[in-house]
């Protein structure tokens, strides 16, 4: 076997209406455009997402029609952009 290959997990997900939503009560704003709040997540969803992407060898890949600039407006993704 090849010991140099690190096993990991790829986490693919859509963004709009899957991870982020238009505003609902008790949600946290995670995206702004021109100082306007536009998308939100629940605090629990933010915690779960952050826990998952901070696991060693987990790589998050957003599947979206958004441009790169639109994608990195989402605050929870800004630290993941490379």
Secondary structure, DSSP 8 states (H G I E B T S, - for coil): --TT----EEEEE--BTTTBBS--TTEEEEEEETTEEEEEEEHHHHHHHHHHHTSTTEEEEE--SS-HHHHTTSHHHHTT--
